[in-house]
Amino acid sequence: MNLLQSKPALHDSSSLTKLDPRIKIISMTAFIVVIALTPSTAYLKFLFYFLAITLILVWSRISFKKLLLRLFFLLPLLAFLGISVLVFEGHNVSENINILWNLSVKSILIFLCIGYLIFSTRFFHLIKGFELLKTPSVMISVMTFAYRYISLFSEEAESMQRAKKSRTFKKHKLIEKIKILISMVSHLFFRSYERTENTYAAMLSRGFDRKIETLTLFKTNQKDWIFSSIFLLYILSIWVVL
Amino acid sequence: MKNTAVQVTDLNFSYPDKTNALKNINFSLGKGQSLGIIGPNGSGKSTLLLHLNGVLKQDGSVRIFGDLIKKQNIKTIRRKVGLVFQDPNDQLFMPTVFDDVAFGPLNLGMDRDQIEKKVKITMKNLGLNGYEEKNPSHLSLGERKKVSLATVLVLEPQILVLDEPTANLDPGSKKSFINIIKKISTTKIIASHDMDSIFDLCGRVLMMNDGRIVTQGKSEHILMDKELLEANNLELPSQLRS
């Protein structure tokens, strides 16, 4: 399964997915900042954060299966961080566990926030939202091209993998496997480079000038303001009261 | 001058690796005419096409309806010259067919109310009704070629430029695609080494090899010259073989 190619979500499935992308970006950014600043021992706060983001995800009808599948990619990173903490940090065991807890809980919460943003918003609407919020154009360009180029990269990798399988008749030794892999990676870069150049030329030839245009003209409405007010108030009250 | 759709003068182009892809190219094409650019692989056909709407630029001049292509008028030029790429995978990069067809009109600042209407009409004319929400990468090659054409025809270009439009198509899809192109009454430039399509579609032919123009003239003269064709790795159209 190509995760980059799969259909992201039902973008108009609930009132929470229909929100203006700027409102979603501002709300989630505020939430992420609050999560990052929360002390690791504030367990009750984390519980309420989980409740809030779970409620948002359920209300948005975002598939938990899809989310968990992507969360799987975060696990190796967390494992690596965990090992680094245990090996290199000079604290005692309980302090190390605390650091690990802090990293894990915050990473997962932030992952869920980003998951809501991605799965509830069409990619180009999200980019348009960032653009309307005056995000520097370099960052917008990087995001736009990463989106397209990563999928090109994965398409090329898949086709090379197929070609390799079709001509593999025996089990390779590890050293042979590594050699093949290195050669494939270098070819992959060249092939992806060529394709991305062609795609960019195709975009240019249809008038693209690094500015994202969408059919929808975004305008915030009452629902947007109600959601953002309630959400920000909730976070603030958790922060202050607990 | 306004009756001359394309005027290319002393065009030269080298790629960063110093490959001279175009050497002293000169030709012109009248409004409403169809020009076939033929030549073996690597002869410079695609590179030449990329100069016609300003994707590539180096030495020499390209004029579209008398206007020299320059940075200031690039949007107008790209609206006038629609370029369909050889590989539809390079041309199609949006999540749905509808978004892909609407990409050009949005970038060229067309009225949003009109865009939806235009996209639907173009798709209907090409027999793409019902494809709006489909992912372009899940379509057959023939369908992707049609969508690629739609992404350009929606801009109502005055010059239609097609790079290898029939490459890799099965005979049925090829015939249907040629019939679609035949019905388009605008000025056309078609690069191909499929002599049958060129014979069917173009009144004039320009032959290239190794980045140079070998000859140019009426199709019936050049496409019947077996020796000349074979000397340039080409062959007679099947209609003329007997």
Interface residues (C-beta under 8 A of the other chain):
Chain A: Q5 K7 P8 R122 F123 F124 R148 E155 R195 N198 T199 A201 A202 M203 L204 S205 R206 G207 F208 D209 K211 E213 T214 L215 L217
Chain B: L50 N53 V55 L56 K75 R78 R79 G82 L83 F85 D87 N89 D90 Q91 F93 M94 P95 D99 A102 F103 G104 L106 N107 L108 G109 R112 I115 E116 N135 S137 T151 V152 L155
